[in-house]
C-alpha cells in the first residue's frame, strides 16, 4: 500500500489567494483527519470524517477553512482567502474503526502564505 | 483543562547513552496513551499504545511504560537513526479525541 498520499508537498501563495490541499487515504480506512502543525501550537486537529461524513469540525479556525470528502478515496482542505498566519504544515491521516488512535499520516503539505 | 506535557523539549545523547523521555497528562477519562515518532519532513508514525497503568510495550531499543499520571519512553543504547521527534498523545474517553503533546526532539550523536 502506498500509504496516505498528500499533494502538493509544498505550496507557496500570496495572501488572499485560494489554496486547495488534497489527500488520498489508505484504501479501506473509514476515518480521515486533517491536522495542522506549527512550532507554536504543535499538532492541531482541524476536522475529521467518518465514512465520508464530517463528524467534528470544531477545530477549523474560521469560515475561511472548508473541507470536503466526496468519496472514500479523496478529501480536500480549502483555504479562501489565505492569510500569512495560515502558514503551517498540513497533515492528512486515516485510520480504521476500532483503531482510530492508530493514525497513518501522510507526508504533509508545507504551506507558505506570503 | 485536559493537557499533555512532554519533557524535555530536546535531548542530545551520545550513541549508546540510554535515557528516558517523559509524557505527563491531565485528562478526565483516559482511554489510552500513544507514542508516535516524527522524522523531519514526514508525518508522525505510530509506535505504541498503552491502555492501563503498569502496562509496558517494547520495540527494538524503545520501551514505553504507563502510570496513572505519566508515561515514559525509555531508549536503550540508542543509535543515530533513533534521532527524531517523539510525540505523545492521549485519547479522551468522553469524545474519543486525541490530545497531543508538543514532542521531544531527540538527537543521537555518533
Interface residues (C-beta under 8 A of the other chain):
Chain A: X4 X42 X43 X45 X56 X91 X93 X100 X101 X102 X103 X104 X105 X106 X107 X108
Chain B: X31 X32 X34 X36 X41 X42 X43 X44 X45 X46 X49 X87 X89 X91 X95 X96 X97 X98 X100 X101 X102 X103
